[in-house]
Amino acid sequence: MPLLSSVGVSRMQTSYSRSLYGLVLALALAYFVFTVFPGIDIKVSSWFFDEAAPGWPNGDAWYGTYRAIFNAVSISLAVLSLVMWIVSFWRGPILEIPPQVWGFVTLLYVTGPGLLVNVLFKNNWGRARPADVVEFGGNKMFTPAFEISDQCARNCSFVSGEGSSAAAFFIAILVLSAFIHNRSLRYAVLFVSLFFALITAFMRVAKGRHFLSDTLGSILFVSLVAVLLHWLLIGRKRPS
């Protein structure tokens, strides 16, 4: 399978532009909604908070197991892509997948969940997690999503680290699955990966570890990184 289809270069560039504009617009809309109506985060989190206990949903045993398995699979995909990227430089495409695609998956994890989310946002934004704010029995002050705060020193709530990993996982599968020739198998792989990615992101909200805006923000930021990386590594290469 060629790296790019027969779609013309101009059409491909238009597709990237639309994706970028759409994501920037979505981020602007998220900024507006969660800045003007910050109570949305408290409201959504309150759906999962048990005031009688008080606490968050039970099921720590199965959730801990699920979380460990998903993280292991996601990290393994990133490591495998790195190995395949290195090997494919001297061997050529592996499983018909060119080096640029393996590189895309590797750099998506490194720049998205790695540098942008965990290094830049989570260690500098200062937003307290839901379980730590006064509204849910904690001693920290709730702050809107896009407002830098001092309620957390490191590994803070904005944005969701596992939400970003879930987004990177699905995007990676989406790109890699293009090389699966059997359409039914490809759709099955996409459906399963999307299902587990959504469960991973959703459970972080349900367990009081992140607000809704944290999760949505992580998905949008990683998607933006993905579009830029895909254009830099893959989209600029003209079809042969």
N, C-alpha and C positions, 0 to 999 in steps of 0.2 A: 504494500500500500504506500503510495507516495506521501511525502510529508504534508503537502497541500493538495487539495483537489483541483479540478480544472476551473474553479471560480476565479475570475479575473482579479488582478491586483487591486484595481480601483474599488471593486465591490468588496473585497476583503477589508480594505482600509475603511470603507464606509461602515462595515460591520463593527470594527473596533471602535470607531468614533461614536457610534450609537451606544455601544456597551458602556463606554466611558461616560458619556453624557447621562445615560440612564442611572449609573451608579452614583455619580456626583449629585444628580437630582434627588436620588433616594436618600443620600446622606444629608443633603440640605433639608429634605422633608423630615427626616428623623430628628435633626437638630431642632427644627421649628416645633415639632410636636412635643418632644420631651423637655424642651425649654419652657414653652408656654404652658404645657400641662404636665408638670413633673409628677403629679399625683398618680399618673397612670402606672408608674413603677410600683408604688406602694399598693395600689389597688390589685394589680395582677399578683404580686407576691402574697397578698393577704388571702388569696384564694387557696393557697397551699399551707398557710400557717394555722396551726391548731391552738387557739387561745386557751382552751381548757387544759392542755398539757402542761405548760405551753411548749410548742416546738414545731418541728417540721415533719413531713411524712415518715412513717416507719419503712422498713424494708432495706435497712442498711446492708444486710448480708448479701442479698441478691444484687443490690445496686453496686456495692463494692466490687463484687465479682465481675459484673458487666463492665464497670468502668475500667477495671484492670485489663480485661480482655480487649476492649475497644482501643485503649491507649497503646497496648502492646501491638495490635494489628496496625494502627496508624503509624507508630514509630517504626515498625518493621518495614512498612511501605516506603517511608522516607529513606531509611538506611539502604534498602534494596535498590531504590532508584539511584542513590549515590554510587553504589557498587556498579550497577548497570551503566551508569553514565561514564564512569572511569573506564570500564572494560570496552564499551562501545567505541571509544576513541580509536583503539587500535584494531578492534575486531569488526567494527561496523554495526549496523542495526541488529538488535537482539529482539527476537520474536517480532521482527519487522518494524520494531519501534526505533527510530533514529536517536542519535545522541542528544539532539536538541530537546526532544520530548522528555527523556530521562532527566536532563538538566533542568527542564522546567519544573518537574515535580520536586526535585531536590531543593531548588532555590525558592519554590513556593513555600515549602515548610520553613526554610531558614529565614526568609525575609518576612513572611506573614506571621504565623504563630510565634516564630522565634524572636526576631529583632523588633518588628513593629509592635506586636501585642505584648509580649512578656518583658522585653527590655524597655521599650519606650513608654507605652501606656501604663501597664500594670504597676511598674515601679516608680512612676512619677505623677500619676493622676490624683492619688490620694483619696479615692472614693471608698467609703466603708461598704462592706458586704451587707446584704439584707439581714442576715442573722445577727449582725453587730449593731444595727441602728436601734434607736429608742423605740420606734414604732413596733418592733418585734422583740422587745425585751432586752436589747443591748444597751450600751452606753455611748454609742457614737451618734453623730448627727447625720441625718439623711441629706444628701446633696444631689442636685440634678446631674444627669449623665454627662453633659458637656461642660460642666463647671469644675475646674481644678480645685481640689480641696486639700485639707490637712488632717483628715480623719483616719488615714491609714498610711503606714510608713512604706510598706513594700507588698508585692503580690496582692494588689488591691482588686476592687471589683470591676472597674472599667479599664478595658473591656474583658470579656470572658476568654480565658486562655483555652479552655476545652471547647468552647464554642468556635473559636478560630481554628483549632485542630480539626474539629468536625467539618468545618467548611472546606479546609484545605484537603481533607481526606476525600470528600465527595468530588471536588473539582479535579483532583488528581485522577480519580477513577473515571470521571467524565471524559477527560482527555485521553487516558490510556485505553478506554473502552472503544474508542474510535477505530482501534486496530483489531477488534474482534469481528471476524467476518460474519458469523452467525448473528443475524439481527435479533432473534428471539433471546439468545444467550446474552447479547449486549444489553437489551432492555431489562432482563432479569437481574443482571449485575448492577445496573444503574438503580433499579428499584430497591434492591436490598441495601446498597450502600447509602442511598438517600434516606431510607427508613432508619437505619442505625445512626446516621449522622444527626437526624432530627431528634431522635430519642436522646442522644448524648447532650445536645444543646438544651433540649427541654428540661431534662432532669436537673441541670444546674440551677434553673429557675425554681423548679419544684422543691428542691432541697434547701433553698434559702442561701445558696452560694453566690447567685448573681441575680441582678434585676433583668427585666425584659430588655431594657435598652442596652445592657451590657452584651447580651447575646446577639441582638440585632446588629449592634455596632460592630461586633467582631466579624459577623458574616459579611457585612458590607465592606469593611476595610480589607479583609482577605480577598474578597471578590475583586476589589479594585486593584490590589497587588497582582492578582492572577491575570487580569486582562492586560496590564502593562507588561508583565513578564512574558506572556504568550506572544505579544506583539514583538517584543525585543528579541526573543529566542527563536520564534517560529514564524510569526506573521510576516516579517520583513523578507523572508526567503522566498524568492519567486518560484512558482511551480515550474518543474522541468518539462 
